[in-house]
Amino acid sequence: MTLDALKQKVIFHNSVDVWIAACGEKNIQWSNPSDYKKFIAHLLKNNLNLKAFNLCAHDAGATEEEKTKFAETLAETKDDPNSQVYTIKLTDSALEMIRSYPF
């Protein structure tokens, strides 16, 4: 699913689903937690309005084992702001910033 498709569903999404969609647009693997953390660091550094969100794998629609494992790995380092899950309002400017990340 693309970022634009996510935006059409509802305007607020969790950062894990946004990360997966952004990686899908770039045709790269999304399941490395350290890459996700770098992505979140980029968004935080650029002052994207992120709201902390307590995500469990079920909330993310995680029916696949890989997505569940990813969410669990992030939860292990919950004190690191870059490993947190956030809600992101998918405005045009937010999509521009997300797509500016150097995948």
Protein Blocks (a to p, Z undefined) as FASTA:
>chain_A
ZZklmmmmpmcdcfklmmmmmmmmnopafkbmklmmmmmmmmmmnopacddddddfklno
pabfklmmmmmmmmmmmmbmklpccdddddfklmmmmmmpcZZ
